[in-house]
Amino acid sequence: LRTAIDIDDIRREVKIMRHLPQHLNIMTLKDTYEDNNAVHLVMELCEGKELFDHIVARGHYTEHAAAAVTKTIVEV
């Protein structure tokens, strides 16, 4: 965090994250703390691969399967 704008930006993001509803597809913010160099976010542990890795591993998606994945992503 280098400027007052950086600090305001991260604080705004934390505020938004604290107001998100609990949802299966949204990581939960557990806690935050600041030191002189950074703001640390303690997030829910999400095990498994990244979404991108799952998509690449599957290779080809039908339009129906791609629509189902997209629906899951935006269904918040």
N, C-alpha and C positions, 0 to 999 in steps of 0.2 A: 504494500500500500504506500504509494508515493505522494499522493496529493489528497486534499480534502475531498475532492470529487470522487477519488477511488474509495475513500472511506465511506462516503455517503452512498455510493453505488452498492457496496457490499452490505452495508446495513439495511438498505432497501431490499436487497435480495433475501436476506435473512428474515426480514419482516414478512415478506411474501411467503417464504417457505413455512413460517410458523402458522400462517393462516390457511394453508392448503388442507383440504379435508383428508381424513384417513382413507386411503384407497389402495387396493391390491397392487396397482401399477404405479404408485408414487412412493419413492423412497422417503422415509421419515427422517426429519431432522431431530436428533436427540438432544443436542446441546451445542453451544458455541462458547468460545473464549478467545480473547485477544491477548497478544503480547506486543512488544515494540515493533515487530516485523511483519506480523500476519494476523489474520482472523482464521481461527481453526474451527471447522465444522465437524461435528461428530454425527455421522450418518448411520442409518440402519445398515447392517451387513447384508449385502446381496450376493449370494454365492451363485456360481455358474458362469457361463460365458457371456460376453457382450452380445447385444442384439445383432450387431453387424456379423459377428462370428457365426451365429446361428443361421443367418440369411445366407452367408457364403457357403457354409457347410451343406445346406440344403440344395444349393445350386439353382435349379429352375423352380419358379413358382407359377402356378396357374393364376389367372386373373382372380378367381374365387379365393384361392389361398392368400394371395397378396392383399385382397380386400379384407380378409379376416385379420391378418396381421396389422394392417393399417387401422382397422376399427379398434383393436385392442390398445394400440398406442394412443389414439386420440380419445378414447372412451373415459374421459375424466370429467 
